[in-house]
Amino acid sequence: MPKLKTRKAAAKRFRATGSGKIVRRKAFKNHLLQHKTSDKKRRLSKMAIVDERDEKNVRLMLPYL
């Protein structure tokens, strides 16, 4: 069986946890931060688990994750 290519853009955005789940960063923490509260910015800094409906697509993009 030939080697599979990894989508490099996806490899930079997702990683796996120890239990095999896929984690991602949250959106809305790049700019226009002055009007957002500290609580909101702190919540957006945390990692989030990829939803089970999207997980299959992410795994196809990252065959060796």
N, CA, C and O atoms as a Tripos MOL2 file, in Angstrom:
@<TRIPOS>MOLECULE
protein
  260   259    65     0     0
PROTEIN
NO_CHARGES

@<TRIPOS>ATOM
      1 N           0.8460   -1.1870    0.0000 N.3       1 MET1
      2 CA          0.0000    0.0000    0.0000 C.3       1 MET1
      3 C           0.8860    1.2430    0.0000 C.2       1 MET1
      4 O           1.8470    1.3120    0.7660 O.2       1 MET1
      5 N           0.5760    2.2310   -0.8500 N.am      2 PRO2
      6 CA          1.4160    3.4280   -0.9160 C.3       2 PRO2
      7 C           1.2520    4.3010    0.3240 C.2       2 PRO2
      8 O           0.2810    4.1960    1.0730 O.2       2 PRO2
      9 N           2.2350    5.1580    0.5030 N.am      3 LYS3
     10 CA          2.1500    6.1180    1.5940 C.3       3 LYS3
     11 C           1.0480    7.1270    1.3030 C.2       3 LYS3
     12 O           0.7860    7.4440    0.1430 O.2       3 LYS3
     13 N           0.4090    7.6290    2.3390 N.am      4 LEU4
     14 CA         -0.6450    8.6220    2.1910 C.3       4 LEU4
     15 C          -0.0930    9.9960    2.5250 C.2       4 LEU4
     16 O           0.7530   10.1380    3.4080 O.2       4 LEU4
     17 N          -0.5690   10.9930    1.8230 N.am      5 LYS5
     18 CA         -0.1070   12.3540    2.0760 C.3       5 LYS5
     19 C          -0.9510   13.0170    3.1560 C.2       5 LYS5
     20 O          -2.1680   12.8390    3.2040 O.2       5 LYS5
     21 N          -0.3020   13.7710    4.0060 N.am      6 THR6
     22 CA         -0.9590   14.5590    5.0430 C.3       6 THR6
     23 C          -1.2550   15.9370    4.4900 C.2       6 THR6
     24 O          -0.4220   16.5190    3.7960 O.2       6 THR6
     25 N          -2.4250   16.4620    4.7870 N.am      7 ARG7
     26 CA         -2.7190   17.8490    4.4190 C.3       7 ARG7
     27 C          -2.0260   18.7470    5.4270 C.2       7 ARG7
     28 O          -2.3840   18.7640    6.6050 O.2       7 ARG7
     29 N          -1.0370   19.4910    4.9630 N.am      8 LYS8
     30 CA         -0.1810   20.2540    5.8750 C.3       8 LYS8
     31 C          -0.9490   21.3770    6.5730 C.2       8 LYS8
     32 O          -0.6420   21.7100    7.7180 O.2       8 LYS8
     33 N          -1.9340   21.9590    5.9090 N.am      9 ALA9
     34 CA         -2.7260   23.0160    6.5500 C.3       9 ALA9
     35 C          -3.4900   22.4480    7.7400 C.2       9 ALA9
     36 O          -3.6040   23.1050    8.7750 O.2       9 ALA9
     37 N          -4.0170   21.2270    7.5980 N.am     10 ALA10
     38 CA         -4.7490   20.5980    8.7010 C.3      10 ALA10
     39 C          -3.7920   20.1730    9.8050 C.2      10 ALA10
     40 O          -4.1400   20.2260   10.9840 O.2      10 ALA10
     41 N          -2.5800   19.7480    9.4260 N.am     11 ALA11
     42 CA         -1.6130   19.3050   10.4270 C.3      11 ALA11
     43 C          -1.2220   20.4450   11.3700 C.2      11 ALA11
     44 O          -0.8880   20.2090   12.5310 O.2      11 ALA11
     45 N          -1.2640   21.6780   10.8670 N.am     12 LYS12
     46 CA         -0.9170   22.8240   11.7030 C.3      12 LYS12
     47 C          -2.0570   23.2190   12.6370 C.2      12 LYS12
     48 O          -1.8330   23.9290   13.6180 O.2      12 LYS12
     49 N          -3.2700   22.7710   12.3460 N.am     13 ARG13
     50 CA         -4.4360   23.2190   13.1050 C.3      13 ARG13
     51 C          -4.9670   22.2070   14.1120 C.2      13 ARG13
     52 O          -5.6520   22.5830   15.0630 O.2      13 ARG13
     53 N          -4.6640   20.9440   13.9180 N.am     14 PHE14
     54 CA         -5.2170   19.9010   14.7770 C.3      14 PHE14
     55 C          -4.1110   19.0720   15.3880 C.2      14 PHE14
     56 O          -3.0360   18.9340   14.8040 O.2      14 PHE14
     57 N          -4.3700   18.5130   16.5730 N.am     15 ARG15
     58 CA         -3.4760   17.5260   17.1640 C.3      15 ARG15
     59 C          -4.3040   16.5570   17.9780 C.2      15 ARG15
     60 O          -5.4640   16.8240   18.2920 O.2      15 ARG15
     61 N          -3.7040   15.4320   18.3170 N.am     16 ALA16
     62 CA         -4.4330   14.3860   19.0250 C.3      16 ALA16
     63 C          -4.1150   14.4420   20.5130 C.2      16 ALA16
     64 O          -3.0100   14.8130   20.9100 O.2      16 ALA16
     65 N          -5.0930   14.0720   21.3270 N.am     17 THR17
     66 CA         -4.8750   13.9410   22.7630 C.3      17 THR17
     67 C          -4.3720   12.5340   23.0460 C.2      17 THR17
     68 O          -4.2810   11.7040   22.1410 O.2      17 THR17
     69 N          -4.0500   12.2740   24.2880 N.am     18 GLY18
     70 CA         -3.5810   10.9510   24.6660 C.3      18 GLY18
     71 C          -4.6270    9.8790   24.4740 C.2      18 GLY18
     72 O          -4.2910    8.7230   24.2170 O.2      18 GLY18
     73 N          -5.8990   10.2470   24.5960 N.am     19 SER19
     74 CA         -6.9660    9.2580   24.4390 C.3      19 SER19
     75 C          -7.3990    9.1060   22.9850 C.2      19 SER19
     76 O          -8.2900    8.3090   22.6880 O.2      19 SER19
     77 N          -6.7790    9.8620   22.0690 N.am     20 GLY20
     78 CA         -7.0890    9.7020   20.6590 C.3      20 GLY20
     79 C          -8.0840   10.6920   20.1000 C.2      20 GLY20
     80 O          -8.4050   10.6350   18.9140 O.2      20 GLY20
     81 N          -8.5850   11.6070   20.9310 N.am     21 LYS21
     82 CA         -9.4980   12.6210   20.4200 C.3      21 LYS21
     83 C          -8.6910   13.7120   19.7110 C.2      21 LYS21
     84 O          -7.4890   13.8520   19.9350 O.2      21 LYS21
     85 N          -9.3560   14.4660   18.8670 N.am     22 ILE22
     86 CA         -8.6930   15.5290   18.1170 C.3      22 ILE22
     87 C          -9.0830   16.8650   18.7290 C.2      22 ILE22
     88 O         -10.2580   17.1190   18.9950 O.2      22 ILE22
     89 N          -8.0880   17.7150   18.9490 N.am     23 VAL23
     90 CA         -8.3500   19.0230   19.5360 C.3      23 VAL23
     91 C          -7.9900   20.1130   18.5360 C.2      23 VAL23
     92 O          -7.1680   19.9220   17.6400 O.2      23 VAL23
     93 N          -8.6390   21.2680   18.7220 N.am     24 ARG24
     94 CA         -8.4650   22.4150   17.8460 C.3      24 ARG24
     95 C          -8.4450   23.6760   18.6890 C.2      24 ARG24
     96 O          -8.7990   23.6490   19.8680 O.2      24 ARG24
     97 N          -8.0300   24.7840   18.0830 N.am     25 ARG25
     98 CA         -8.1250   26.0810   18.7340 C.3      25 ARG25
     99 C          -9.5040   26.6550   18.5250 C.2      25 ARG25
    100 O         -10.1990   26.2690   17.5850 O.2      25 ARG25
    101 N          -9.9130   27.5680   19.3790 N.am     26 LYS26
    102 CA        -11.1940   28.2350   19.2150 C.3      26 LYS26
    103 C         -11.0300   29.4740   18.3410 C.2      26 LYS26
    104 O          -9.9470   30.0550   18.2570 O.2      26 LYS26
    105 N         -12.1150   29.8630   17.6970 N.am     27 ALA27
    106 CA        -12.1040   31.0240   16.8100 C.3      27 ALA27
    107 C         -12.2970   32.3190   17.6020 C.2      27 ALA27
    108 O         -12.5760   32.2900   18.8000 O.2      27 ALA27
    109 N         -12.1450   33.4440   16.9210 N.am     28 PHE28
    110 CA        -12.4350   34.7980   17.4360 C.3      28 PHE28
    111 C         -11.4150   35.2860   18.4610 C.2      28 PHE28
    112 O         -11.7780   36.0550   19.3510 O.2      28 PHE28
    113 N         -10.1660   34.8720   18.3670 N.am     29 LYS29
    114 CA         -9.1460   35.3600   19.3000 C.3      29 LYS29
    115 C          -7.9680   35.9520   18.5390 C.2      29 LYS29
    116 O          -6.8490   35.9560   19.0520 O.2      29 LYS29
    117 N          -8.1900   36.4530   17.3270 N.am     30 ASN30
    118 CA         -7.0820   36.9750   16.5330 C.3      30 ASN30
    119 C          -6.9690   38.4920   16.5650 C.2      30 ASN30
    120 O          -5.8670   39.0240   16.6990 O.2      30 ASN30
    121 N          -8.0750   39.1900   16.4450 N.am     31 HIS31
    122 CA         -8.0210   40.6490   16.4130 C.3      31 HIS31
    123 C          -9.3430   41.1780   16.9450 C.2      31 HIS31
    124 O         -10.2480   40.4090   17.2680 O.2      31 HIS31
    125 N          -9.4450   42.4990   17.0320 N.am     32 LEU32
    126 CA        -10.6270   43.1540   17.6340 C.3      32 LEU32
    127 C         -10.8490   42.6610   19.0620 C.2      32 LEU32
    128 O         -11.9660   42.3210   19.4510 O.2      32 LEU32
    129 N          -9.7730   42.6310   19.8250 N.am     33 LEU33
    130 CA         -9.8400   42.0720   21.1690 C.3      33 LEU33
    131 C         -10.1390   43.1290   22.2340 C.2      33 LEU33
    132 O         -10.4340   42.7740   23.3750 O.2      33 LEU33
    133 N         -10.0690   44.4230   21.8890 N.am     34 GLN34
    134 CA        -10.1820   45.4390   22.9330 C.3      34 GLN34
    135 C         -11.5760   45.4960   23.5430 C.2      34 GLN34
    136 O         -11.7190   45.8870   24.7010 O.2      34 GLN34
    137 N         -12.6150   45.1130   22.7870 N.am     35 HIS35
    138 CA        -13.9640   45.1840   23.3610 C.3      35 HIS35
    139 C         -14.4120   43.8610   23.9800 C.2      35 HIS35
    140 O         -15.4930   43.7970   24.5670 O.2      35 HIS35
    141 N         -13.6080   42.8090   23.8630 N.am     36 LYS36
    142 CA        -13.9690   41.5260   24.4630 C.3      36 LYS36
    143 C         -13.4840   41.4960   25.9090 C.2      36 LYS36
    144 O         -12.4230   42.0290   26.2330 O.2      36 LYS36
    145 N         -14.2650   40.8720   26.7610 N.am     37 THR37
    146 CA        -13.8990   40.8330   28.1770 C.3      37 THR37
    147 C         -12.7490   39.8570   28.3880 C.2      37 THR37
    148 O         -12.4900   38.9830   27.5610 O.2      37 THR37
    149 N         -12.0720   40.0280   29.5060 N.am     38 SER38
    150 CA        -10.9640   39.1410   29.8450 C.3      38 SER38
    151 C         -11.4500   37.7070   29.9890 C.2      38 SER38
    152 O         -10.7590   36.7700   29.5880 O.2      38 SER38
    153 N         -12.6400   37.5340   30.5620 N.am     39 ASP39
    154 CA        -13.1920   36.1800   30.7110 C.3      39 ASP39
    155 C         -13.3730   35.5200   29.3570 C.2      39 ASP39
    156 O         -13.0090   34.3590   29.1720 O.2      39 ASP39
    157 N         -13.9360   36.2580   28.4120 N.am     40 LYS40
    158 CA        -14.1750   35.7010   27.0820 C.3      40 LYS40
    159 C         -12.8490   35.3410   26.4070 C.2      40 LYS40
    160 O         -12.7240   34.2750   25.8040 O.2      40 LYS40
    161 N         -11.8660   36.2320   26.5110 N.am     41 LYS41
    162 CA        -10.5640   35.9630   25.8860 C.3      41 LYS41
    163 C          -9.8880   34.7590   26.5190 C.2      41 LYS41
    164 O          -9.2270   33.9800   25.8310 O.2      41 LYS41
    165 N         -10.0500   34.6050   27.8190 N.am     42 ARG42
    166 CA         -9.4520   33.4570   28.5030 C.3      42 ARG42
    167 C         -10.1320   32.1620   28.0630 C.2      42 ARG42
    168 O          -9.4620   31.1520   27.8470 O.2      42 ARG42
    169 N         -11.4590   32.1860   27.9290 N.am     43 ARG43
    170 CA        -12.1750   30.9970   27.4510 C.3      43 ARG43
    171 C         -11.7720   30.6390   26.0280 C.2      43 ARG43
    172 O         -11.6570   29.4610   25.6900 O.2      43 ARG43
    173 N         -11.5580   31.6530   25.1930 N.am     44 LEU44
    174 CA        -11.1970   31.3920   23.8010 C.3      44 LEU44
    175 C          -9.7670   30.8730   23.6650 C.2      44 LEU44
    176 O          -9.4070   30.3250   22.6240 O.2      44 LEU44
    177 N          -8.9490   31.0410   24.7040 N.am     45 SER45
    178 CA         -7.5730   30.5580   24.6570 C.3      45 SER45
    179 C          -7.4740   29.0480   24.8370 C.2      45 SER45
    180 O          -6.4760   28.4390   24.4510 O.2      45 SER45
    181 N          -8.4990   28.4460   25.4190 N.am     46 LYS46
    182 CA         -8.4650   27.0070   25.6860 C.3      46 LYS46
    183 C          -8.6380   26.2190   24.3990 C.2      46 LYS46
    184 O          -9.1230   26.7420   23.3950 O.2      46 LYS46
    185 N          -8.2410   24.9700   24.4400 N.am     47 MET47
    186 CA         -8.4380   24.0770   23.3050 C.3      47 MET47
    187 C          -9.8520   23.5000   23.3720 C.2      47 MET47
    188 O         -10.4520   23.4200   24.4440 O.2      47 MET47
    189 N         -10.3740   23.1000   22.2110 N.am     48 ALA48
    190 CA        -11.6990   22.4930   22.1320 C.3      48 ALA48
    191 C         -11.5700   21.1650   21.3980 C.2      48 ALA48
    192 O         -10.7050   21.0050   20.5370 O.2      48 ALA48
    193 N         -12.4260   20.2210   21.7390 N.am     49 ILE49
    194 CA        -12.4280   18.9190   21.0710 C.3      49 ILE49
    195 C         -13.2510   19.0330   19.7990 C.2      49 ILE49
    196 O         -14.3350   19.6170   19.7980 O.2      49 ILE49
    197 N         -12.7310   18.4750   18.7220 N.am     50 VAL50
    198 CA        -13.4400   18.4900   17.4440 C.3      50 VAL50
    199 C         -14.7220   17.6800   17.5860 C.2      50 VAL50
    200 O         -14.7200   16.5980   18.1720 O.2      50 VAL50
    201 N         -15.8150   18.2110   17.0460 N.am     51 ASP51
    202 CA        -17.1070   17.5460   17.1370 C.3      51 ASP51
    203 C         -17.0690   16.2060   16.4040 C.2      51 ASP51
    204 O         -16.3640   16.0440   15.4070 O.2      51 ASP51
    205 N         -17.8340   15.2620   16.9130 N.am     52 GLU52
    206 CA        -17.8160   13.9120   16.3380 C.3      52 GLU52
    207 C         -18.2800   13.9050   14.8820 C.2      52 GLU52
    208 O         -17.8880   13.0240   14.1160 O.2      52 GLU52
    209 N         -19.1120   14.8800   14.4890 N.am     53 ARG53
    210 CA        -19.5730   14.9480   13.0940 C.3      53 ARG53
    211 C         -18.4760   15.4070   12.1500 C.2      53 ARG53
    212 O         -18.5330   15.1120   10.9570 O.2      53 ARG53
    213 N         -17.4730   16.1250   12.6580 N.am     54 ASP54
    214 CA        -16.3710   16.6010   11.8180 C.3      54 ASP54
    215 C         -15.1370   15.7200   11.9240 C.2      54 ASP54
    216 O         -14.2100   15.8530   11.1260 O.2      54 ASP54
    217 N         -15.1160   14.8320   12.8900 N.am     55 GLU55
    218 CA        -13.9050   14.0720   13.1710 C.3      55 GLU55
    219 C         -13.4820   13.1860   12.0020 C.2      55 GLU55
    220 O         -12.2870   13.0200   11.7600 O.2      55 GLU55
    221 N         -14.4340   12.6220   11.2800 N.am     56 LYS56
    222 CA        -14.0940   11.7470   10.1610 C.3      56 LYS56
    223 C         -13.3350   12.5180    9.0840 C.2      56 LYS56
    224 O         -12.3490   12.0200    8.5430 O.2      56 LYS56
    225 N         -13.7920   13.7350    8.7700 N.am     57 ASN57
    226 CA        -13.1150   14.5470    7.7590 C.3      57 ASN57
    227 C         -11.7010   14.9050    8.1840 C.2      57 ASN57
    228 O         -10.7840   14.8950    7.3620 O.2      57 ASN57
    229 N         -11.5140   15.2230    9.4620 N.am     58 VAL58
    230 CA        -10.1900   15.5860    9.9480 C.3      58 VAL58
    231 C          -9.2620   14.3780    9.8820 C.2      58 VAL58
    232 O          -8.0970   14.5120    9.5060 O.2      58 VAL58
    233 N          -9.7580   13.2230   10.2370 N.am     59 ARG59
    234 CA         -8.9220   12.0130   10.1910 C.3      59 ARG59
    235 C          -8.5320   11.6510    8.7590 C.2      59 ARG59
    236 O          -7.4470   11.1120    8.5380 O.2      59 ARG59
    237 N          -9.3940   11.9360    7.7860 N.am     60 LEU60
    238 CA         -9.0250   11.7000    6.3890 C.3      60 LEU60
    239 C          -7.9050   12.6320    5.9560 C.2      60 LEU60
    240 O          -7.0450   12.2460    5.1640 O.2      60 LEU60
    241 N          -7.9100   13.8550    6.4720 N.am     61 MET61
    242 CA         -6.8570   14.8070    6.1160 C.3      61 MET61
    243 C          -5.5410   14.4830    6.8110 C.2      61 MET61
    244 O          -4.4720   14.8530    6.3270 O.2      61 MET61
    245 N          -5.6210   13.7840    7.9610 N.am     62 LEU62
    246 CA         -4.4290   13.4810    8.7620 C.3      62 LEU62
    247 C          -4.3470   11.9710    8.9750 C.2      62 LEU62
    248 O          -4.6980   11.4880   10.0520 O.2      62 LEU62
    249 N          -3.8970   11.2180    7.9800 N.am     63 PRO63
    250 CA         -3.9430    9.7560    8.0880 C.3      63 PRO63
    251 C          -3.0230    9.1940    9.1770 C.2      63 PRO63
    252 O          -3.2660    8.0900    9.6660 O.2      63 PRO63
    253 N          -1.9820    9.9210    9.5640 N.am     64 TYR64
    254 CA         -1.0320    9.3810   10.5490 C.3      64 TYR64
    255 C          -1.1570   10.0500   11.9010 C.2      64 TYR64
    256 O          -0.2220    9.9980   12.7000 O.2      64 TYR64
    257 N          -2.2920   10.6790   12.1780 N.am     65 LEU65
    258 CA         -2.4900   11.3750   13.4560 C.3      65 LEU65
    259 C          -2.6240   10.3590   14.5850 C.2      65 LEU65
    260 O          -2.7980   10.7420   15.7420 O.2      65 LEU65
@<TRIPOS>BOND
     1     1     2 1
     2     2     3 1
     3     3     4 2
     4     3     5 am
     5     5     6 1
     6     6     7 1
     7     7     8 2
     8     7     9 am
     9     9    10 1
    10    10    11 1
    11    11    12 2
    12    11    13 am
    13    13    14 1
    14    14    15 1
    15    15    16 2
    16    15    17 am
    17    17    18 1
    18    18    19 1
    19    19    20 2
    20    19    21 am
    21    21    22 1
    22    22    23 1
    23    23    24 2
    24    23    25 am
    25    25    26 1
    26    26    27 1
    27    27    28 2
    28    27    29 am
    29    29    30 1
    30    30    31 1
    31    31    32 2
    32    31    33 am
    33    33    34 1
    34    34    35 1
    35    35    36 2
    36    35    37 am
    37    37    38 1
    38    38    39 1
    39    39    40 2
    40    39    41 am
    41    41    42 1
    42    42    43 1
    43    43    44 2
    44    43    45 am
    45    45    46 1
    46    46    47 1
    47    47    48 2
    48    47    49 am
    49    49    50 1
    50    50    51 1
    51    51    52 2
    52    51    53 am
    53    53    54 1
    54    54    55 1
    55    55    56 2
    56    55    57 am
    57    57    58 1
    58    58    59 1
    59    59    60 2
    60    59    61 am
    61    61    62 1
    62    62    63 1
    63    63    64 2
    64    63    65 am
    65    65    66 1
    66    66    67 1
    67    67    68 2
    68    67    69 am
    69    69    70 1
    70    70    71 1
    71    71    72 2
    72    71    73 am
    73    73    74 1
    74    74    75 1
    75    75    76 2
    76    75    77 am
    77    77    78 1
    78    78    79 1
    79    79    80 2
    80    79    81 am
    81    81    82 1
    82    82    83 1
    83    83    84 2
    84    83    85 am
    85    85    86 1
    86    86    87 1
    87    87    88 2
    88    87    89 am
    89    89    90 1
    90    90    91 1
    91    91    92 2
    92    91    93 am
    93    93    94 1
    94    94    95 1
    95    95    96 2
    96    95    97 am
    97    97    98 1
    98    98    99 1
    99    99   100 2
   100    99   101 am
   101   101   102 1
   102   102   103 1
   103   103   104 2
   104   103   105 am
   105   105   106 1
   106   106   107 1
   107   107   108 2
   108   107   109 am
   109   109   110 1
   110   110   111 1
   111   111   112 2
   112   111   113 am
   113   113   114 1
   114   114   115 1
   115   115   116 2
   116   115   117 am
   117   117   118 1
   118   118   119 1
   119   119   120 2
   120   119   121 am
   121   121   122 1
   122   122   123 1
   123   123   124 2
   124   123   125 am
   125   125   126 1
   126   126   127 1
   127   127   128 2
   128   127   129 am
   129   129   130 1
   130   130   131 1
   131   131   132 2
   132   131   133 am
   133   133   134 1
   134   134   135 1
   135   135   136 2
   136   135   137 am
   137   137   138 1
   138   138   139 1
   139   139   140 2
   140   139   141 am
   141   141   142 1
   142   142   143 1
   143   143   144 2
   144   143   145 am
   145   145   146 1
   146   146   147 1
   147   147   148 2
   148   147   149 am
   149   149   150 1
   150   150   151 1
   151   151   152 2
   152   151   153 am
   153   153   154 1
   154   154   155 1
   155   155   156 2
   156   155   157 am
   157   157   158 1
   158   158   159 1
   159   159   160 2
   160   159   161 am
   161   161   162 1
   162   162   163 1
   163   163   164 2
   164   163   165 am
   165   165   166 1
   166   166   167 1
   167   167   168 2
   168   167   169 am
   169   169   170 1
   170   170   171 1
   171   171   172 2
   172   171   173 am
   173   173   174 1
   174   174   175 1
   175   175   176 2
   176   175   177 am
   177   177   178 1
   178   178   179 1
   179   179   180 2
   180   179   181 am
   181   181   182 1
   182   182   183 1
   183   183   184 2
   184   183   185 am
   185   185   186 1
   186   186   187 1
   187   187   188 2
   188   187   189 am
   189   189   190 1
   190   190   191 1
   191   191   192 2
   192   191   193 am
   193   193   194 1
   194   194   195 1
   195   195   196 2
   196   195   197 am
   197   197   198 1
   198   198   199 1
   199   199   200 2
   200   199   201 am
   201   201   202 1
   202   202   203 1
   203   203   204 2
   204   203   205 am
   205   205   206 1
   206   206   207 1
   207   207   208 2
   208   207   209 am
   209   209   210 1
   210   210   211 1
   211   211   212 2
   212   211   213 am
   213   213   214 1
   214   214   215 1
   215   215   216 2
   216   215   217 am
   217   217   218 1
   218   218   219 1
   219   219   220 2
   220   219   221 am
   221   221   222 1
   222   222   223 1
   223   223   224 2
   224   223   225 am
   225   225   226 1
   226   226   227 1
   227   227   228 2
   228   227   229 am
   229   229   230 1
   230   230   231 1
   231   231   232 2
   232   231   233 am
   233   233   234 1
   234   234   235 1
   235   235   236 2
   236   235   237 am
   237   237   238 1
   238   238   239 1
   239   239   240 2
   240   239   241 am
   241   241   242 1
   242   242   243 1
   243   243   244 2
   244   243   245 am
   245   245   246 1
   246   246   247 1
   247   247   248 2
   248   247   249 am
   249   249   250 1
   250   250   251 1
   251   251   252 2
   252   251   253 am
   253   253   254 1
   254   254   255 1
   255   255   256 2
   256   255   257 am
   257   257   258 1
   258   258   259 1
   259   259   260 2
@<TRIPOS>SUBSTRUCTURE
     1 MET1         2 RESIDUE 1 A MET
     2 PRO2         6 RESIDUE 1 A PRO
     3 LYS3        10 RESIDUE 1 A LYS
     4 LEU4        14 RESIDUE 1 A LEU
     5 LYS5        18 RESIDUE 1 A LYS
     6 THR6        22 RESIDUE 1 A THR
     7 ARG7        26 RESIDUE 1 A ARG
     8 LYS8        30 RESIDUE 1 A LYS
     9 ALA9        34 RESIDUE 1 A ALA
    10 ALA10       38 RESIDUE 1 A ALA
    11 ALA11       42 RESIDUE 1 A ALA
    12 LYS12       46 RESIDUE 1 A LYS
    13 ARG13       50 RESIDUE 1 A ARG
    14 PHE14       54 RESIDUE 1 A PHE
    15 ARG15       58 RESIDUE 1 A ARG
    16 ALA16       62 RESIDUE 1 A ALA
    17 THR17       66 RESIDUE 1 A THR
    18 GLY18       70 RESIDUE 1 A GLY
    19 SER19       74 RESIDUE 1 A SER
    20 GLY20       78 RESIDUE 1 A GLY
    21 LYS21       82 RESIDUE 1 A LYS
    22 ILE22       86 RESIDUE 1 A ILE
    23 VAL23       90 RESIDUE 1 A VAL
    24 ARG24       94 RESIDUE 1 A ARG
    25 ARG25       98 RESIDUE 1 A ARG
    26 LYS26      102 RESIDUE 1 A LYS
    27 ALA27      106 RESIDUE 1 A ALA
    28 PHE28      110 RESIDUE 1 A PHE
    29 LYS29      114 RESIDUE 1 A LYS
    30 ASN30      118 RESIDUE 1 A ASN
    31 HIS31      122 RESIDUE 1 A HIS
    32 LEU32      126 RESIDUE 1 A LEU
    33 LEU33      130 RESIDUE 1 A LEU
    34 GLN34      134 RESIDUE 1 A GLN
    35 HIS35      138 RESIDUE 1 A HIS
    36 LYS36      142 RESIDUE 1 A LYS
    37 THR37      146 RESIDUE 1 A THR
    38 SER38      150 RESIDUE 1 A SER
    39 ASP39      154 RESIDUE 1 A ASP
    40 LYS40      158 RESIDUE 1 A LYS
    41 LYS41      162 RESIDUE 1 A LYS
    42 ARG42      166 RESIDUE 1 A ARG
    43 ARG43      170 RESIDUE 1 A ARG
    44 LEU44      174 RESIDUE 1 A LEU
    45 SER45      178 RESIDUE 1 A SER
    46 LYS46      182 RESIDUE 1 A LYS
    47 MET47      186 RESIDUE 1 A MET
    48 ALA48      190 RESIDUE 1 A ALA
    49 ILE49      194 RESIDUE 1 A ILE
    50 VAL50      198 RESIDUE 1 A VAL
    51 ASP51      202 RESIDUE 1 A ASP
    52 GLU52      206 RESIDUE 1 A GLU
    53 ARG53      210 RESIDUE 1 A ARG
    54 ASP54      214 RESIDUE 1 A ASP
    55 GLU55      218 RESIDUE 1 A GLU
    56 LYS56      222 RESIDUE 1 A LYS
    57 ASN57      226 RESIDUE 1 A ASN
    58 VAL58      230 RESIDUE 1 A VAL
    59 ARG59      234 RESIDUE 1 A ARG
    60 LEU60      238 RESIDUE 1 A LEU
    61 MET61      242 RESIDUE 1 A MET
    62 LEU62      246 RESIDUE 1 A LEU
    63 PRO63      250 RESIDUE 1 A PRO
    64 TYR64      254 RESIDUE 1 A TYR
    65 LEU65      258 RESIDUE 1 A LEU
